[in-house]
Amino acid sequence: MKTVFPTEVPAGQILPDNVVEELMADDLLPEYDIDYSQARPNRFAQRKTAKTITLDPDVDSVFQTDEAVNTILWALIQSMPQTAYRKTA
């Protein structure tokens, strides 16, 4: 049986049920079948580096912007002994 593509069917022509079922089973042309097992991550996509934290509602009401939160956190970090916040590699 010859494969019939939708673009080859004249407008208004009624197709037999078996042809319609064949068309509905795989609506992509064979050259568009993608082997996802060989897919790789997009090296150009941006990496997410920001972390999100949730503040308690009462703490959130104290700060107007994220910059204000960061300013206070940096002040706290600088007041701590260096060994308390230094990452160990």
C-alpha positions, 0 to 999 in steps of 0.5 A: 500500500502506498503511503499517502500524505495529507498534502497529496490529497485533493481538497474535498476528497474522502479517504478510506478509513484505513488510510485515515487511520494510517494518517492519524497514527503518525502525523509526522513525516519520517524525516521528522522522527527524533531519536531523543536518546541522543539528545544533549543539554543545550550548552547555550542555555543560561544556568540558573544561579539564583537561589530562592528563599522564603521569608516568614510573613513577619520578617517579610513585612520588615523589608521593602526590597530584595536589596534591603534583605541582601544589605542586612544579610551582608552586614550580618555575614561581615560581623561573623568570624570568617571561619563561620561562613567560609565554604570548605572545599 
